């Protein structure tokens, strides 16, 4: 005869141990100029921040060979060295920097819950989101091959290196038009590679591009690949791909700029925070505050316009100050 367990005993056997959460005043998700600057300010304000660096510690700048437009580096600096400097400065003031990335959040309660790597639970009084945005690429193997050697996703970051040279910009929207116009003031010639036979850019931007003497629009062209000995020396293009008059052409260029958009790294918070149609987190103008109290956003994840290291750092400063003031008012 078998002895049956009563319900309460059976339930106890089936219940897993309660999830142990680590409680913190300030959690910073993401690194880069925004995250590290937020960490520096939060640490100095005695918020004892914990930072999870994400899948790409240091952010997009770690893929940039030379940074010449960030204040304080008169001789320029490589992206990885600059990010390591910011990280060390944050750690100097006590930031607990960890490797890991946020996979889920629950911002429904007073304590903000964040799961790291799908298993570690952090409960934070304040959360600073500095997860950045990822540039869209065409998916060509050559884009990786020549990363840092002529391929860029930011004309205002890297255009200076192509003064007097020939470059190409891929895209047909406002961003591509803006990049082409910016580069036209530096480069000898700018090819604008457009997949269609019209520009998606606004009429005013399209008119400006077409009136710029050293910008040549390559209508109905697509990029097949890049070539060069260690650095970009040219691009192979398809003209009229898929049509009877399809042909392959080559252009000589020193720089290849992607301007087909960015994807903000905000997918994991979309159920709680307001974003625009693309996914950029909305903040109250003049602040880093989101629609959830105690949650702040800084850097490229909330900036679709400037996307510069210096503006990201400034917004990181704002986020830390906003977080400190929020906690001060809450506990007063």
C-alpha positions, 0 to 999 in steps of 0.5 A: 500500500502506497502512502500518498503525500498531502498536497502541501508536501507535494507543492513544497517538493515542486517549488524551486528555491526563491530567486535571490535578487541583488538590490542596488541603488543604481544599475547602469546597463550598457557601456560606451561614452554614455554608460561610463560617464554616467558611472563616473558621476553616479559613483562620485554621488555615492550611488554605488552603481553596478554596470553591466557592459553588454555584448560589446564592452565600450560600445561602437567606439571600440571598432573605431581606429582613430578618434580625433574629435573628442575633447581632451585628446589633442593628438587623437586616440584609438576608440578602444584606448579611449573606452578603457580610459573611461572605464578606469576612471569609472572604476577609480570612483568605485563603479562595479563593472561586470560583463553581462547583458540585460535580457528582460526587465520588469519596471512595473513596481517601485523596485525595477527588476532587471535580469542579466544573461537570463538568470541573474536578477538585479533589483534597482532603485534607479536604472540608467539605460545606455545600451546604444544603437547598432548601425545597419550594414549590408551584410557583405563579408568585406564590411568586416574585412575592411572595418577600420580600414575604410568602412565606416557608419559615421561620416561626422566621426571619420570623414576628416580622414578622407580629406581630398579623397574619393568616397562613397555613401550607401543609402537614399534617405535623409541620413545618407543625404546628410552624410554625403553633404557633410563629406562633400565639404571634405572629400574630393568626390562623393558617390551616393550609391542609391538602390532605387531610381529616386531618393527617399530623402526629403525634397529639400535634402534631395535638392541640396544633394543634387545641386552639390557639384562633387556629389555624383548619384549612382542611381539603381546601383547596389554594392557587390563588394569592396577591394583593396590591399589591407584598406579600401581602394574601390568598390564593385557595384551592380548597375540595374541588378536583375534587369536585362541591362544589368552590368558590373562596374568598379569605382575607385574610392578610399572610404565606404560609408554606410548610411542605411540607418541604426537600430536602437538596442531597446527591444528588451524594454519595449513593454515598459518604456515609450519609444518612437516608431524605430525604437529610440527611447523617448525622454522628457525634453531637457532631461534623461527621464523616461515615462517610468519614474526612476528609469533614465536613458542616455546615449545613442539608444535615445538619440537618433540625431547626433550620435556622437561620443561627446553628446553621449557622454553629456547625456550620461552625465545628465542621467546620473544627475537625474538619478541622484536627484530622483533618489534624493527627493524620494528619500527626503 
